[in-house]
Amino acid sequence: MGDDGWWYCLTHGAVENTRRCRGADRMGPYPDKATAERALEIAREKTRAADEADHKWRDDNDD
């Protein structure tokens, strides 16, 4: 593994362990290759959780 961890490149749809692609095209760093391979799934899970928290906050604050 490179010193910078593992990255998921959005342009190439590939995992890399060096900074080959520009920062705007990468997700990470991740601690290992397997986690980087799940980058899009992890992002969807985090987005879903944030959306649910927003909906709950709105529901709790409706006046």
Order of alpha helices (4+ residues) and beta strands (2+ residues): beta-beta-beta-alpha-alpha
